[in-house]
């Protein structure tokens, strides 16, 4: 906006000059309140798969006819704020810009928030020129590459990503591709499920007996949680007081889907073949190995585990699950 400024010059107490000039301010913004608006692209909201990188899109609305330099930060945390961060921010990059925009500075520094043990914080510094004359929305799209730290995951927790610019902070709830547990209404089993992926037979999930809710343990798990490809695989389960057999007082059944089911426990299944049943040396740990001869990506992308105790109430535990492609 133009401003009129008066100028008066005195020489020996005599006015030598009295005039005015027009001053125009440029459009560069340098204070702490940037004109951009930042939001997550919620029309593209992918589920975060284990051991796979996932890409989120951040949209930056820029005003027309402006040059601006600004900073903003992003971080992830467990929703309650008390647990360790699970979602790692791996990389932030410019995905695309509208044709009227030129980004001539883009820098990202990565770190950890207080009490976090993973890289879950990023500070972004940007400078752009938007040459558009019409006052409409002009976008800079950023790609945020994230992944799950499998050693930190707790399946009963929700996870949030925050973006903060100036005094404004927005949050975005992250959707994880989690295992499902049949009839686990109070999340008692899903709350313990992470111990099955820690390669430690000393941390175990307590399996249900008659009289418990749920009455049995039936879970559907993406095979990507084991870091394997969607092809034939061998799966190993270890536990205390378990049986590897499909029939008897205690049963263990391992299967894979042969019909497409997007959710739940309906559909057709093929059972995996038991290839090893025995105690691990010098321990009371039972080891069960099954071979799953799935034939397609759909069949090999999931596995179902079913454990039930039809006999007397007893303490029995499932301690670890692992898998390898054949």
Secondary structure by P-SEA (a helix, b strand, c coil): cbbbbbbbbbccccccccbbbbbbbccccccccccbbbbccccccccccccbbbbbbbbbbbbccccccbbbbbbcccccccccccccccccccccccccccccbbbbbbbbccccccccbbbbbbbbbbccccccbbbbbbbbbbbbccccccccbbbbbbbbcccbbbbbbbbcccccccccccccccccccccccccccbbbbbbcccccccbbbbbbcccccccccccbbbbbbbccccccccccbbbbbbbbccccccccbbbbbbbbbccccccccccbbbbbbbbbccccccccbbbbbbbbcccbbbbbbcccccccc
